[in-house]
Amino acid sequence: MELTKSKKMVQLAVAALEDKKAEDVKIIDITEVSVLADYFVIASGMNRNQVQALVDNVEESLAKEGFHSRQVEGYQTANWILLDYGDIIVHVFDAENRLFYDLERIWRDGKFIDAKEFA
């Protein structure tokens, strides 16, 4: 698999999330269904501190490789933090809000990809 810029960002984000024990990490390829981005990376944390730690680790890992988020939404409340990297969008939820917003259902037309494909 050729590692495009967006795939490299997904790989770094997933590794950073797993490093901080994110729960239920999902990758959705949305190239065929949206112009918003190429991929969504969705993960959960157990509490506000873990959700923020997950996001901090993603930002740090991607920044080391020269990728910087265009926008960060929701950091203070930490029930749903969105990191917009242009080609990929990382969503980190607490468990309650992940169930409530159910992005996996909303974006079910996308292609779900196993994180191992990016390892």
C-alpha positions in Angstrom: 0.0 0.0 0.0 1.5 3.3 -1.1 1.5 5.7 1.8 -0.1 8.9 0.7 0.1 12.1 2.9 -3.4 11.4 4.3 -2.6 7.7 5.0 0.6 8.7 6.7 -1.4 11.1 8.9 -4.0 8.4 9.7 -1.1 6.0 10.6 0.4 8.6 13.0 -2.9 9.5 14.5 -3.9 5.9 15.1 -0.5 5.0 16.7 -0.8 8.1 19.0 -4.3 7.2 20.0 -3.4 3.6 20.7 -0.3 4.7 22.6 -2.6 6.5 25.1 -5.1 3.5 25.3 -7.9 5.0 23.2 -10.9 2.8 23.0 -12.7 1.5 19.8 -10.5 3.3 17.2 -12.2 3.4 13.8 -11.1 4.6 10.5 -13.6 5.6 7.8 -12.5 6.3 4.2 -14.9 9.0 3.1 -13.2 9.9 -0.2 -16.2 8.5 -2.2 -18.9 10.2 -0.1 -17.6 13.6 0.8 -15.2 16.4 -0.1 -14.6 17.2 3.6 -11.6 15.0 4.0 -10.2 11.6 2.9 -10.5 9.9 6.3 -12.2 10.1 9.6 -10.4 8.7 12.6 -12.8 8.1 15.5 -11.8 7.1 19.1 -13.1 7.2 22.6 -11.6 8.1 26.0 -12.9 7.1 29.4 -13.0 10.6 30.9 -12.2 14.3 30.2 -8.5 13.9 31.1 -8.0 10.9 28.9 -9.8 12.5 26.0 -7.5 15.6 26.2 -4.4 13.4 26.6 -5.4 11.4 23.5 -5.8 14.7 21.5 -2.5 16.1 22.9 -0.7 13.0 21.8 -2.2 13.0 18.3 -1.2 16.7 17.9 2.3 16.1 19.1 2.9 13.0 16.9 1.6 14.7 13.8 3.5 18.0 14.5 6.8 16.0 14.7 6.2 15.0 11.1 5.2 18.5 10.0 1.4 18.1 10.1 -0.4 20.8 12.0 -4.2 20.9 12.6 -6.1 23.7 10.9 -8.6 23.8 13.6 -9.4 22.2 17.0 -12.9 22.3 18.4 -14.2 21.2 21.8 -10.9 20.9 23.7 -12.2 22.7 26.8 -15.3 20.6 27.4 -13.6 17.4 26.1 -16.8 15.5 25.4 -16.1 15.6 21.6 -12.8 17.1 20.4 -12.4 17.5 16.6 -9.0 17.9 15.0 -9.1 19.1 11.4 -6.0 18.3 9.4 -7.6 18.9 6.1 -7.0 15.5 4.6 -8.1 13.7 7.8 -10.4 14.6 10.6 -9.8 13.1 14.1 -12.8 12.8 16.4 -12.1 11.9 20.0 -15.2 11.4 22.2 -16.1 10.4 25.7 -18.2 7.3 25.7 -21.6 9.0 26.2 -21.2 11.5 23.4 -19.8 8.9 21.0 -23.0 6.9 21.4 -25.2 10.0 21.1 -23.6 11.4 17.9 -23.0 7.9 16.4 -20.7 9.1 13.5 -20.2 5.5 12.4 -24.0 5.3 11.5 -24.0 8.8 9.9 -21.0 8.0 7.8 -21.9 4.3 7.1 -21.6 5.0 3.3 -17.9 5.4 3.8 -15.5 2.5 3.8 -14.5 1.2 7.2 -10.8 0.3 7.3 -9.0 -1.9 9.8 -6.4 0.0 11.7 -3.9 -2.9 11.0 -3.9 -1.8 7.3 -2.1 1.4 8.5 0.4 -0.4 10.8 
